[in-house]
Amino acid sequence: METKFYLFRQNNSGGYFLRDSKLGVDANMLIEANSEVDAEDIFAKIEDEYGEYSFNESCDCCGDRWYSHEPDEVFDDIPTWALEDRSTSIIMLSGKVITIREEEDSMRYQDSIN
């Protein structure tokens, strides 16, 4: 069975993005999985490990933290933009997390203390 990459997008709720390099939490999360259901299960596991309340916080003006708990897009391969975007984590089927970072990061983040 060939895997696909499922994109979950985070909203800039409260004026910042959540980020946890260990879990792969970032503004854009690409999850490699065998199916959409498997990708959603991996996303839910990350949510549990991060802490459900903090992971899903929202604010009145910006709305919910996550656009959806279902993938926003599906790709056959890692899209080129994901390898260049400093706000993307790629969670491989093996569990390895790849994060793209630059020294000068103009996006506001709240790093997890995990």
Summary of the structure (lengths in Angstrom):
residues: 114
radius of gyration: 13.3
end to end distance: 33.8
largest distance: 42.6
contacts: 314
relative contact order: 0.30
helix: 24%
strand: 32%
